[in-house]
Amino acid sequence: MKELINNFFGDFYNFLQSVTNWYIANLAILEIISVIVSLLLIYGIIYCIIRSNFFVIQTEKWIDLLNIKNLSRRRSLKAWKQILKRLHSKDQLQWKLAIMEADKILDEILKMAGYKGEIMDDRLKSLTAAQLSNLEDIKNAHRVRRQISQNPDFQITQNEAAAVIKVYNQAFAELHLIE
C-alpha cells in the first residue's frame, strides 16, 4: 500500500513538473494571448459605457445635484430635436412616434406641474384656455395620439403629423420649454 501511495505521489509530481515545464516554455505566448484578451475586454467596456451614455447621465445627475438651472429645459430641447428629426423622416411610423413622444412630454409636464388625474384626458380637463391658449387644439392632438396608439393601421400624412406637432410646439413655447 505504501508503494502504491509513493507511486501515486511520484506520478503526480512528475505530472506537475511537466505542466510547469510546458508553462515556462510557453509563457511568452500565454502573455501575448492575455494582453490581447485584456485589450479586447477593455475595448468592450469602453464601448458599452459610451453607447449607454453613462457619462452624459452622470453629468446630468451632478448638474441636477448641484442645482444648476435649465437642466430640464436642455432635456426638453434634446427631446424636441428628436421629435423634429422623426417628423422630417420619410417613414410614417416615425411621424406617429413623433406625435406620441410630444404627447408624452406634455403629459409629464402636466404631472410635474401638479395637475391631477389618472390619464392625460383628466389632466387636460383641469386646464383652462387662460393657462394654455391652444387647449382645444391640444385636446384634438391628444385624440390623434390616442387613435395612433389604439389603431396600428391608423394612417396619417406628413402634413397632418406636422400640424399636430405644431400644436405641441405652441404649447411647449408657452410653457417656455422651447424657443
Residue frames as a rotation matrix with the C-alpha (Angstrom) as fourth column:
MET 1
0.569 0.822 0.000 0.00
0.822 -0.569 0.000 0.00
0.000 0.000 -1.000 0.00
LYS 2
0.407 -0.520 -0.751 2.88
0.188 -0.757 0.626 2.29
-0.894 -0.396 -0.210 0.86
GLU 3
-0.651 -0.692 0.312 4.41
0.402 0.035 0.915 1.64
-0.644 0.721 0.255 -2.52
LEU 4
-0.095 0.733 0.674 1.09
0.985 -0.030 0.171 2.47
0.146 0.680 -0.719 -4.26
ILE 5
0.806 0.365 -0.466 0.88
0.485 -0.859 0.167 5.80
-0.339 -0.360 -0.869 -2.45
ASN 6
-0.021 -0.907 -0.420 4.52
0.091 -0.420 0.903 6.58
-0.996 -0.019 0.091 -3.26
ASN 7
-0.639 -0.167 0.750 3.89
0.715 0.228 0.660 5.74
-0.282 0.959 -0.026 -6.94
PHE 8
0.392 0.873 0.291 0.77
0.915 -0.402 -0.025 7.94
0.095 0.276 -0.956 -6.99
PHE 9
0.775 -0.117 -0.621 2.54
0.167 -0.910 0.379 10.94
-0.610 -0.397 -0.686 -5.49
GLY 10
-0.343 -0.937 0.070 5.59
0.242 -0.016 0.970 10.30
-0.908 0.349 0.233 -7.70
ASP 11
-0.401 0.288 0.869 3.40
0.916 0.129 0.380 10.26
-0.002 0.949 -0.316 -10.80
PHE 12
0.700 0.708 -0.094 1.52
0.713 -0.700 0.043 13.34
-0.035 -0.097 -0.995 -9.61
TYR 13
0.374 -0.670 -0.641 4.83
0.081 -0.665 0.742 15.15
-0.924 -0.330 -0.195 -9.00
ASN 14
-0.631 -0.602 0.490 6.05
0.500 0.168 0.850 14.20
-0.594 0.781 0.195 -12.48
PHE 15
0.069 0.762 0.644 2.78
0.986 -0.151 0.073 15.47
0.153 0.630 -0.761 -13.97
LEU 16
0.841 0.224 -0.493 3.10
0.378 -0.895 0.237 18.81
-0.388 -0.386 -0.837 -12.14
GLN 17
-0.082 -0.961 -0.264 6.72
0.143 -0.274 0.951 19.05
-0.986 0.041 0.160 -13.27
SER 18
-0.585 -0.107 0.804 5.72
0.781 0.192 0.594 18.52
-0.218 0.975 -0.029 -16.92
VAL 19
0.516 0.816 0.261 2.90
0.842 -0.539 0.019 21.09
0.156 0.210 -0.965 -16.68
THR 20
0.651 -0.360 -0.668 5.30
0.171 -0.789 0.591 23.58
-0.740 -0.499 -0.452 -15.09
ASN 21
-0.455 -0.871 0.185 7.89
0.345 0.019 0.938 22.95
-0.821 0.491 0.292 -17.82
TRP 22
-0.246 0.463 0.852 5.22
0.961 0.003 0.276 23.43
0.126 0.886 -0.446 -20.54
TYR 23
0.778 0.572 -0.260 4.02
0.615 -0.777 0.135 26.64
-0.125 -0.265 -0.956 -18.86
ILE 24
0.261 -0.774 -0.578 7.56
0.081 -0.579 0.812 28.03
-0.962 -0.258 -0.088 -18.65
ALA 25
-0.617 -0.528 0.583 8.25
0.570 0.212 0.794 27.09
-0.543 0.822 0.170 -22.28
ASN 26
-0.287 0.624 0.727 5.04
0.846 -0.190 0.498 28.78
0.449 0.758 -0.473 -23.50
LEU 27
-0.099 0.239 -0.966 4.98
0.809 -0.546 -0.218 31.73
-0.579 -0.803 -0.139 -21.11
ALA 28
-0.846 -0.268 -0.460 5.62
-0.006 -0.859 0.511 34.34
-0.533 0.436 0.726 -23.81
ILE 29
-0.794 0.607 0.049 2.73
0.169 0.142 0.975 33.08
0.585 0.782 -0.215 -25.93
LEU 30
-0.075 0.785 -0.615 0.41
0.964 0.216 0.158 33.00
0.257 -0.581 -0.772 -22.92
GLU 31
-0.399 -0.128 -0.908 1.39
0.528 -0.842 -0.113 36.57
-0.750 -0.524 0.404 -22.03
ILE 32
-0.986 0.033 -0.162 0.60
-0.152 -0.571 0.807 37.77
-0.066 0.820 0.568 -25.56
ILE 33
-0.475 0.866 -0.155 -2.77
0.492 0.407 0.770 35.99
0.730 0.289 -0.619 -25.51
SER 34
-0.084 0.425 -0.901 -3.54
0.979 -0.135 -0.155 37.51
-0.188 -0.895 -0.404 -22.10
VAL 35
-0.717 -0.226 -0.659 -2.69
0.170 -0.974 0.149 41.02
-0.676 -0.005 0.737 -23.32
ILE 36
-0.919 0.395 -0.013 -4.89
-0.083 -0.160 0.984 40.61
0.386 0.905 0.180 -26.41
VAL 37
-0.215 0.876 -0.431 -7.84
0.775 0.422 0.471 39.28
0.594 -0.233 -0.770 -24.39
SER 38
-0.229 0.073 -0.971 -7.41
0.820 -0.524 -0.232 42.09
-0.525 -0.849 0.060 -21.83
LEU 39
-0.915 -0.146 -0.377 -7.35
-0.055 -0.878 0.475 44.75
-0.400 0.455 0.796 -24.56
LEU 40
-0.699 0.715 -0.024 -10.48
0.169 0.197 0.966 43.30
0.695 0.671 -0.258 -26.15
LEU 41
-0.039 0.692 -0.721 -12.29
0.966 0.210 0.149 43.31
0.255 -0.691 -0.677 -22.81
ILE 42
-0.484 -0.187 -0.855 -11.19
0.505 -0.858 -0.099 46.89
-0.714 -0.479 0.510 -22.06
TYR 43
-0.986 0.152 -0.068 -12.38
-0.138 -0.514 0.847 47.95
0.094 0.844 0.528 -25.53
GLY 44
-0.409 0.883 -0.228 -15.73
0.539 0.436 0.721 46.23
0.736 0.172 -0.654 -24.86
ILE 45
-0.103 0.333 -0.937 -16.16
0.956 -0.229 -0.186 48.00
-0.276 -0.915 -0.295 -21.55
ILE 46
-0.737 -0.227 -0.636 -15.37
0.122 -0.971 0.205 51.41
-0.665 0.074 0.744 -23.05
TYR 47
-0.899 0.438 0.022 -17.69
-0.001 -0.053 0.999 50.74
0.438 0.897 0.048 -25.99
CYS 48
-0.184 0.869 -0.460 -20.56
0.838 0.383 0.388 49.79
0.514 -0.314 -0.798 -23.64
ILE 49
-0.261 0.039 -0.964 -20.02
0.749 -0.622 -0.228 52.85
-0.609 -0.782 0.134 -21.48
ILE 50
-0.916 -0.120 -0.382 -20.06
-0.121 -0.828 0.548 55.16
-0.382 0.549 0.744 -24.49
ARG 51
-0.749 0.659 -0.068 -23.12
0.119 0.235 0.965 53.51
0.652 0.714 -0.254 -26.07
SER 52
-0.105 0.743 -0.661 -25.06
0.941 0.290 0.176 53.64
0.323 -0.604 -0.729 -22.81
ASN 53
0.151 0.086 0.985 -24.47
0.088 -0.993 0.073 57.41
0.985 0.076 -0.157 -22.42
PHE 54
0.337 -0.065 -0.939 -23.16
0.889 0.349 0.295 56.68
0.309 -0.935 0.175 -18.94
PHE 55
-0.653 -0.691 -0.311 -21.09
0.753 -0.635 -0.172 59.87
-0.078 -0.347 0.935 -18.77
VAL 56
-0.649 0.498 0.575 -23.94
-0.037 -0.776 0.630 62.04
0.760 0.388 0.522 -20.07
ILE 57
0.407 0.849 -0.337 -26.31
0.283 0.233 0.930 60.61
0.868 -0.474 -0.145 -17.47
GLN 58
0.133 -0.436 -0.890 -23.78
0.990 0.107 0.096 61.01
0.053 -0.894 0.446 -14.66
THR 59
-0.862 -0.449 0.235 -23.04
0.458 -0.889 -0.015 64.60
0.215 0.095 0.972 -15.73
GLU 60
-0.257 0.855 0.450 -26.74
-0.120 -0.490 0.863 65.44
0.959 0.168 0.229 -15.71
LYS 61
0.502 0.416 -0.758 -27.12
0.647 0.402 0.648 63.90
0.574 -0.816 -0.067 -12.26
TRP 62
-0.318 -0.710 -0.628 -24.26
0.940 -0.323 -0.110 66.01
-0.125 -0.625 0.770 -10.90
ILE 63
-0.852 0.071 0.519 -25.61
0.131 -0.930 0.343 69.15
0.507 0.360 0.783 -12.56
ASP 64
0.160 0.987 0.028 -29.03
0.047 -0.036 0.998 68.40
0.986 -0.158 -0.052 -11.11
LEU 65
0.349 -0.114 -0.930 -27.49
0.891 0.349 0.291 67.68
0.292 -0.930 0.224 -7.71
LEU 66
-0.655 -0.679 -0.332 -25.61
0.738 -0.669 -0.087 70.97
-0.163 -0.302 0.939 -7.80
ASN 67
0.208 0.897 -0.389 -28.91
0.684 -0.418 -0.598 72.66
-0.699 -0.141 -0.701 -8.71
ILE 68
-0.833 -0.471 -0.290 -27.66
0.086 -0.629 0.773 74.20
-0.546 0.619 0.565 -11.94
LYS 69
-0.010 0.934 -0.357 -30.54
-0.333 -0.340 -0.880 75.85
-0.943 0.110 0.314 -13.80
ASN 70
0.185 0.295 -0.937 -32.04
-0.949 -0.196 -0.249 74.99
-0.257 0.935 0.244 -17.17
LEU 71
-0.819 -0.469 0.331 -31.35
-0.386 0.876 0.289 71.27
-0.426 0.109 -0.898 -16.98
SER 72
-0.165 0.831 0.532 -34.99
0.398 0.549 -0.735 70.37
-0.903 0.090 -0.421 -17.63
ARG 73
0.604 0.350 -0.716 -35.02
-0.427 -0.616 -0.661 72.85
-0.673 0.705 -0.223 -20.47
ARG 74
-0.342 -0.803 -0.488 -31.94
-0.907 0.147 0.394 71.24
-0.245 0.578 -0.779 -22.02
ARG 75
-0.772 0.132 0.622 -33.58
0.092 0.991 -0.097 67.84
-0.629 -0.018 -0.777 -21.72
SER 76
0.294 0.956 -0.006 -36.75
0.226 -0.076 -0.971 69.21
-0.929 0.284 -0.238 -23.32
LEU 77
0.356 -0.230 -0.906 -34.77
-0.804 -0.569 -0.172 70.74
-0.476 0.789 -0.388 -26.17
LYS 78
-0.745 -0.666 0.027 -33.00
-0.586 0.674 0.450 67.45
-0.318 0.319 -0.893 -26.76
ALA 79
-0.478 0.661 0.578 -36.31
0.415 0.750 -0.515 65.58
-0.774 -0.006 -0.633 -26.81
TRP 80
0.497 0.688 -0.529 -37.84
-0.118 -0.550 -0.827 68.24
-0.860 0.473 -0.193 -29.07
LYS 81
-0.151 -0.633 -0.759 -34.97
-0.922 -0.188 0.339 67.88
-0.357 0.751 -0.555 -31.55
GLN 82
-0.899 -0.128 0.419 -35.61
-0.051 0.980 0.190 64.14
-0.436 0.150 -0.888 -31.62
ILE 83
0.032 0.986 0.161 -39.30
0.395 0.136 -0.909 64.78
-0.918 0.093 -0.385 -32.33
LEU 84
0.486 0.113 -0.867 -38.45
-0.584 -0.696 -0.418 67.16
-0.651 0.709 -0.272 -35.20
LYS 85
-0.613 -0.756 -0.228 -35.97
-0.717 0.412 0.562 64.62
-0.331 0.508 -0.795 -36.58
ARG 86
-0.658 0.452 0.603 -38.71
0.367 0.891 -0.267 61.99
-0.658 0.046 -0.752 -36.59
LEU 87
0.356 0.872 -0.336 -41.16
0.129 -0.402 -0.907 64.40
-0.926 0.280 -0.255 -38.23
HIS 88
0.280 -0.321 -0.905 -38.74
-0.842 -0.535 -0.071 65.12
-0.461 0.782 -0.420 -41.10
SER 89
-0.645 -0.445 0.621 -38.30
-0.179 0.878 0.444 61.42
-0.743 0.175 -0.646 -41.80
LYS 90
-0.611 0.421 -0.670 -39.91
-0.736 0.011 0.677 59.75
0.293 0.907 0.303 -44.82
ASP 91
-0.786 0.233 -0.572 -41.39
0.281 0.960 0.004 56.99
0.550 -0.158 -0.820 -42.65
GLN 92
0.054 0.922 0.384 -44.97
-0.281 -0.355 0.892 57.22
0.958 -0.156 0.239 -41.43
LEU 93
0.491 0.065 -0.869 -44.07
0.683 0.590 0.430 55.23
0.540 -0.805 0.245 -38.30
GLN 94
-0.576 -0.777 -0.256 -41.57
0.793 -0.453 -0.408 57.94
0.201 -0.438 0.876 -37.37
TRP 95
-0.595 0.451 0.665 -44.28
-0.216 -0.887 0.409 60.62
0.774 0.099 0.625 -37.72
LYS 96
0.502 0.815 -0.291 -46.53
0.027 0.321 0.947 58.63
0.865 -0.483 0.140 -35.41
LEU 97
0.168 -0.531 -0.830 -43.69
0.939 0.343 -0.029 58.22
0.300 -0.775 0.556 -32.89
ALA 98
-0.794 -0.444 0.416 -43.04
0.353 -0.893 -0.280 61.97
0.496 -0.076 0.865 -33.03
ILE 99
-0.074 0.867 0.493 -46.67
-0.409 -0.477 0.778 62.65
0.910 -0.144 0.390 -32.10
MET 100
0.664 0.341 -0.666 -46.61
0.358 0.636 0.683 60.08
0.657 -0.692 0.300 -29.31
GLU 101
-0.242 -0.837 -0.491 -43.37
0.923 -0.043 -0.381 61.46
0.298 -0.546 0.783 -27.87
ALA 102
-0.739 0.024 0.674 -44.64
-0.034 -0.999 -0.002 65.05
0.673 -0.024 0.739 -27.96
ASP 103
0.329 0.936 0.122 -47.83
-0.314 -0.014 0.949 63.96
0.891 -0.351 0.290 -26.20
LYS 104
0.468 -0.231 -0.853 -45.83
0.725 0.652 0.222 62.04
0.505 -0.722 0.473 -23.60
ILE 105
-0.656 -0.754 0.038 -43.64
0.626 -0.572 -0.531 65.08
0.422 -0.324 0.847 -22.87
LEU 106
-0.439 0.570 0.695 -46.71
-0.419 -0.814 0.402 67.29
0.794 -0.115 0.596 -22.40
ASP 107
0.599 0.677 -0.428 -48.28
0.029 0.516 0.856 64.67
0.800 -0.525 0.290 -20.13
GLU 108
0.063 -0.669 -0.741 -45.13
0.920 0.327 -0.217 64.52
0.387 -0.668 0.636 -17.98
ILE 109
-0.805 -0.334 0.490 -45.03
0.205 -0.932 -0.300 68.31
0.556 -0.141 0.819 -17.77
LEU 110
0.028 0.906 0.423 -48.64
-0.479 -0.359 0.801 68.41
0.877 -0.225 0.424 -16.61
LYS 111
0.604 0.120 -0.788 -47.90
0.496 0.718 0.489 65.73
0.624 -0.686 0.374 -14.00
MET 112
-0.375 -0.849 -0.371 -44.87
0.868 -0.182 -0.461 67.65
0.324 -0.495 0.806 -12.72
ALA 113
-0.705 0.170 0.688 -46.94
-0.140 -0.985 0.099 70.83
0.695 -0.027 0.719 -12.61
GLY 114
-0.947 0.269 0.173 -49.30
-0.134 0.155 -0.979 69.07
-0.291 -0.950 -0.111 -10.22
TYR 115
-0.244 0.903 -0.353 -52.34
-0.951 -0.150 0.272 68.53
0.192 0.402 0.895 -12.41
LYS 116
-0.489 0.129 0.863 -54.29
-0.479 0.787 -0.388 65.58
-0.729 -0.603 -0.323 -11.06
GLY 117
0.481 0.731 -0.484 -55.78
-0.859 0.283 -0.427 62.71
-0.176 0.621 0.764 -12.99
GLU 118
0.430 -0.255 0.866 -55.26
0.007 0.960 0.279 59.08
-0.903 -0.114 0.414 -13.85
ILE 119
0.064 -0.340 0.938 -54.78
0.952 0.303 0.045 59.79
-0.300 0.890 0.343 -17.55
MET 120
-0.866 -0.500 -0.006 -53.88
0.470 -0.818 0.333 62.81
-0.172 0.286 0.943 -19.64
ASP 121
-0.325 0.828 0.457 -57.52
0.461 -0.283 0.841 63.42
0.826 0.484 -0.290 -20.58
ASP 122
0.522 0.511 -0.683 -58.25
0.831 -0.124 0.542 64.08
0.192 -0.851 -0.489 -16.89
ARG 123
-0.242 -0.703 -0.668 -55.33
0.747 -0.575 0.334 66.49
-0.620 -0.418 0.664 -16.62
LEU 124
-0.868 -0.050 0.494 -56.41
0.423 -0.597 0.682 68.34
0.261 0.800 0.540 -19.77
LYS 125
0.124 0.990 0.073 -59.92
0.683 -0.139 0.717 68.76
0.720 -0.039 -0.693 -18.32
SER 126
0.457 0.037 -0.889 -58.47
0.838 -0.353 0.416 70.61
-0.299 -0.935 -0.193 -15.34
LEU 127
-0.691 -0.719 -0.073 -56.71
0.625 -0.645 0.439 73.14
-0.363 0.258 0.896 -17.59
THR 128
0.502 0.790 -0.352 -58.26
0.422 -0.579 -0.698 76.37
-0.755 0.202 -0.624 -18.86
ALA 129
0.599 -0.230 0.767 -57.60
0.738 -0.213 -0.640 78.37
0.311 0.950 0.042 -22.02
ALA 130
0.894 -0.305 0.329 -56.04
-0.382 -0.902 0.201 81.04
0.236 -0.305 -0.923 -19.81
GLN 131
0.498 -0.732 0.466 -53.38
-0.300 0.359 0.884 78.54
-0.814 -0.580 -0.041 -18.72
LEU 132
-0.602 -0.615 0.509 -52.77
0.292 0.424 0.857 77.20
-0.743 0.665 -0.075 -22.22
SER 133
-0.359 0.498 -0.790 -54.10
-0.625 -0.756 -0.193 79.24
-0.693 0.424 0.583 -25.13
ASN 134
-0.336 0.213 -0.918 -54.39
-0.855 0.339 0.392 76.35
0.394 0.916 0.068 -27.61
LEU 135
-0.561 0.113 0.820 -56.09
-0.599 0.628 -0.497 73.96
-0.571 -0.770 -0.285 -25.19
GLU 136
0.537 0.833 0.134 -58.73
-0.469 0.427 -0.773 72.78
-0.701 0.353 0.620 -27.69
ASP 137
0.520 -0.444 -0.730 -56.05
-0.743 0.187 -0.643 72.12
0.422 0.876 -0.232 -30.29
ILE 138
-0.587 -0.752 0.299 -54.08
-0.795 0.465 -0.390 70.15
0.154 -0.467 -0.871 -27.70
LYS 139
-0.120 0.633 0.765 -57.15
-0.510 0.621 -0.595 68.06
-0.852 -0.461 0.249 -26.91
ASN 140
0.835 0.407 -0.372 -57.55
-0.505 0.296 -0.811 67.33
-0.220 0.864 0.453 -30.63
ALA 141
0.065 -0.904 -0.423 -53.85
-0.826 0.189 -0.531 66.48
0.560 0.384 -0.734 -30.94
HIS 142
-0.607 -0.249 0.754 -54.20
-0.715 0.586 -0.381 64.14
-0.347 -0.771 -0.534 -27.96
ARG 143
0.463 0.823 0.329 -57.15
-0.478 0.545 -0.690 62.44
-0.747 0.162 0.645 -29.70
VAL 144
0.652 -0.324 -0.685 -54.90
-0.651 0.223 -0.725 61.84
0.387 0.920 -0.065 -32.71
ARG 145
-0.461 -0.868 0.184 -52.26
-0.827 0.345 -0.445 60.35
0.323 -0.357 -0.877 -30.40
ARG 146
-0.252 0.453 0.855 -54.92
-0.607 0.614 -0.505 58.09
-0.754 -0.646 0.120 -28.87
GLN 147
0.802 0.546 -0.244 -56.02
-0.507 0.404 -0.762 56.92
-0.317 0.734 0.600 -32.32
ILE 148
0.194 -0.829 -0.524 -52.40
-0.783 0.192 -0.592 56.13
0.591 0.525 -0.612 -33.20
SER 149
-0.686 -0.540 0.488 -51.90
-0.728 0.497 -0.473 54.06
0.013 -0.679 -0.734 -30.07
GLN 150
-0.123 0.729 0.673 -55.26
-0.485 0.548 -0.682 52.26
-0.866 -0.411 0.286 -30.29
ASN 151
0.869 0.455 0.195 -55.28
-0.021 0.428 -0.903 51.55
-0.495 0.780 0.382 -34.03
PRO 152
-0.063 -0.984 0.165 -52.00
0.202 0.149 0.968 50.30
-0.977 0.094 0.190 -35.52
ASP 153
-0.249 0.028 0.968 -53.45
0.951 0.197 0.239 50.72
-0.184 0.980 -0.076 -39.02
PHE 154
0.638 0.477 -0.605 -54.21
0.424 -0.873 -0.242 54.41
-0.643 -0.102 -0.759 -38.45
GLN 155
0.026 -0.584 0.812 -52.96
0.985 -0.124 -0.121 56.40
0.171 0.802 0.572 -41.44
ILE 156
0.670 0.095 -0.736 -51.57
0.313 -0.935 0.164 59.91
-0.673 -0.341 -0.657 -41.21
THR 157
0.683 -0.457 0.570 -49.84
0.533 -0.221 -0.817 62.11
0.499 0.862 0.092 -43.75
GLN 158
-0.338 -0.893 -0.297 -46.68
0.915 -0.239 -0.325 64.04
0.219 -0.382 0.898 -43.04
ASN 159
-0.600 0.175 0.780 -48.62
-0.014 -0.978 0.208 67.32
0.800 0.114 0.590 -43.29
GLU 160
0.550 0.835 0.011 -51.19
-0.095 0.050 0.994 66.11
0.830 -0.548 0.107 -40.76
ALA 161
0.445 -0.483 -0.754 -48.42
0.867 0.442 0.229 64.98
0.223 -0.756 0.615 -38.43
ALA 162
-0.633 -0.710 0.309 -46.68
0.637 -0.704 -0.314 68.35
0.441 -0.001 0.898 -38.87
ALA 163
-0.118 0.682 0.722 -49.91
-0.233 -0.726 0.647 70.15
0.965 -0.091 0.245 -37.95
VAL 164
0.802 0.388 -0.454 -50.24
0.284 0.420 0.862 68.07
0.525 -0.820 0.227 -34.78
ILE 165
0.031 -0.887 -0.461 -46.60
0.991 0.086 -0.099 68.70
0.128 -0.454 0.882 -33.85
LYS 166
-0.541 -0.170 0.824 -47.15
0.266 -0.964 -0.024 72.43
0.798 0.206 0.566 -34.46
VAL 167
0.544 0.794 0.273 -49.86
-0.133 -0.240 0.962 72.35
0.829 -0.559 -0.025 -31.77
TYR 168
0.728 -0.353 -0.588 -47.44
0.684 0.442 0.581 70.79
0.055 -0.825 0.563 -29.29
ASN 169
-0.320 -0.879 0.353 -44.78
0.841 -0.435 -0.322 73.28
0.437 0.194 0.878 -30.40
GLN 170
-0.099 0.370 0.924 -47.04
-0.105 -0.927 0.360 76.17
0.990 -0.061 0.130 -29.46
ALA 171
0.882 0.461 -0.095 -47.83
0.010 0.182 0.983 74.61
0.470 -0.869 0.156 -26.08
PHE 172
0.404 -0.812 -0.421 -44.16
0.915 0.367 0.168 73.97
0.018 -0.453 0.892 -25.30
ALA 173
-0.439 -0.538 0.720 -43.26
0.544 -0.797 -0.264 77.53
0.715 0.276 0.642 -26.34
GLU 174
0.331 0.643 0.691 -45.94
-0.267 -0.638 0.722 78.91
0.905 -0.423 -0.040 -23.99
LEU 175
0.978 0.009 -0.210 -44.51
0.185 0.435 0.881 76.74
0.099 -0.900 0.424 -21.22
HIS 176
0.627 -0.779 0.006 -41.02
-0.779 -0.627 -0.025 78.13
0.024 0.011 -1.000 -22.03
LEU 177
0.570 -0.424 0.704 -39.59
0.037 0.869 0.493 74.69
-0.821 -0.255 0.511 -22.74
ILE 178
-0.125 -0.579 0.806 -38.52
0.949 0.168 0.267 75.56
-0.290 0.798 0.528 -26.26
GLU 179
-0.548 -0.146 -0.824 -37.98
0.041 -0.988 0.147 78.76
-0.835 0.047 0.548 -28.16
